[in-house]
């Protein structure tokens, strides 16, 4: 038995599926935890040793649908109408 081409042909099961929270294919089927965001933990997974990883996931990388209007609302003292 070799550890090369013949072994790779036997790989047909998936250990990771799509994560509900981050959308990546990092949710481990048996562990039931996401390797990327740490779901179902309440806090998003991030470590200080991975500065680039924090940069990819931090505030400002998405649409910021809620935060977009925050500065204008703060300027008006959160008065509406």
DODORO-81552 format. One record per residue (C-alpha): residue in three letters; x, y, z. Coordinates in pm, whole numbers, plus 50000, padded with zeros to 5 digits. Each point is the difference from the previous one (the first is absolute). Layout:
# residues N
aa=Ala xx=X yy=Y zz=Z;
...
//
This chain:
# residues 81
aa=Unk xx=50000 yy=50000 zz=50000;
aa=Unk xx=50142 yy=50336 zz=49901;
aa=Unk xx=49926 yy=50337 zz=50149;
aa=Unk xx=49962 yy=50188 zz=49672;
aa=Unk xx=49761 yy=49978 zz=49706;
aa=Unk xx=49816 yy=49685 zz=50109;
aa=Unk xx=49924 yy=50144 zz=50345;
aa=Unk xx=49857 yy=50323 zz=49857;
aa=Unk xx=49742 yy=49807 zz=49800;
aa=Unk xx=49840 yy=49871 zz=50319;
aa=Unk xx=49913 yy=50349 zz=50127;
aa=Unk xx=49630 yy=50053 zz=49944;
aa=Unk xx=49860 yy=50104 zz=50339;
aa=Unk xx=49980 yy=50360 zz=50117;
aa=Unk xx=50108 yy=50085 zz=50354;
aa=Unk xx=49897 yy=50368 zz=49966;
aa=Unk xx=49676 yy=50154 zz=49873;
aa=Unk xx=49869 yy=50356 zz=49969;
aa=Unk xx=49980 yy=50208 zz=50317;
aa=Unk xx=49676 yy=50182 zz=50079;
aa=Unk xx=50174 yy=50305 zz=50145;
aa=Unk xx=50306 yy=50067 zz=49782;
aa=Unk xx=49890 yy=49816 zz=49684;
aa=Unk xx=50332 yy=49823 zz=49951;
aa=Unk xx=50050 yy=49625 zz=49956;
aa=Unk xx=50154 yy=49972 zz=50345;
aa=Unk xx=49727 yy=49845 zz=50215;
aa=Unk xx=50127 yy=49662 zz=50125;
aa=Unk xx=49729 yy=49733 zz=49976;
aa=Unk xx=50110 yy=49786 zz=50294;
aa=Unk xx=50125 yy=50277 zz=50229;
aa=Unk xx=49704 yy=50226 zz=49911;
aa=Unk xx=50223 yy=50307 zz=50021;
aa=Unk xx=50121 yy=50242 zz=49736;
aa=Unk xx=50376 yy=50015 zz=49951;
aa=Unk xx=49979 yy=50355 zz=49864;
aa=Unk xx=49761 yy=50194 zz=50225;
aa=Unk xx=49958 yy=49760 zz=50296;
aa=Unk xx=49622 yy=49959 zz=49960;
aa=Unk xx=49794 yy=49903 zz=50211;
aa=Unk xx=50209 yy=50198 zz=50252;
aa=Unk xx=49855 yy=50342 zz=50082;
aa=Unk xx=50322 yy=50188 zz=49922;
aa=Unk xx=50156 yy=50010 zz=49653;
aa=Unk xx=50327 yy=49805 zz=49988;
aa=Unk xx=50305 yy=50228 zz=49970;
aa=Unk xx=50356 yy=49983 zz=50130;
aa=Unk xx=50272 yy=50257 zz=50052;
aa=Unk xx=50259 yy=49788 zz=49820;
aa=Unk xx=49804 yy=50034 zz=49676;
aa=Unk xx=49997 yy=50372 zz=49924;
aa=Unk xx=49908 yy=49947 zz=49635;
aa=Unk xx=49712 yy=49773 zz=50102;
aa=Unk xx=49862 yy=50272 zz=50229;
aa=Unk xx=50033 yy=50255 zz=49722;
aa=Unk xx=49793 yy=49788 zz=49762;
aa=Unk xx=49713 yy=49959 zz=50244;
aa=Unk xx=49992 yy=50334 zz=50183;
aa=Unk xx=49742 yy=50279 zz=49983;
aa=Unk xx=50009 yy=50180 zz=49666;
aa=Unk xx=50057 yy=49695 zz=49781;
aa=Unk xx=49627 yy=49955 zz=49935;
aa=Unk xx=49715 yy=50231 zz=49906;
aa=Unk xx=49974 yy=50171 zz=50342;
aa=Unk xx=49627 yy=50048 zz=49934;
aa=Unk xx=49936 yy=50108 zz=50361;
aa=Unk xx=50324 yy=50188 zz=50066;
aa=Unk xx=49971 yy=50200 zz=49676;
aa=Unk xx=49734 yy=50231 zz=50146;
aa=Unk xx=50140 yy=50007 zz=50353;
aa=Unk xx=50219 yy=50312 zz=49967;
aa=Unk xx=49710 yy=50207 zz=49861;
aa=Unk xx=49762 yy=49880 zz=50273;
aa=Unk xx=50260 yy=50069 zz=50269;
aa=Unk xx=50048 yy=50353 zz=49867;
aa=Unk xx=49626 yy=50065 zz=50046;
aa=Unk xx=49994 yy=49853 zz=50348;
aa=Unk xx=49803 yy=49696 zz=49876;
aa=Unk xx=49690 yy=50215 zz=49946;
aa=Unk xx=49773 yy=49876 zz=49723;
aa=Unk xx=49691 yy=50118 zz=49821;
//
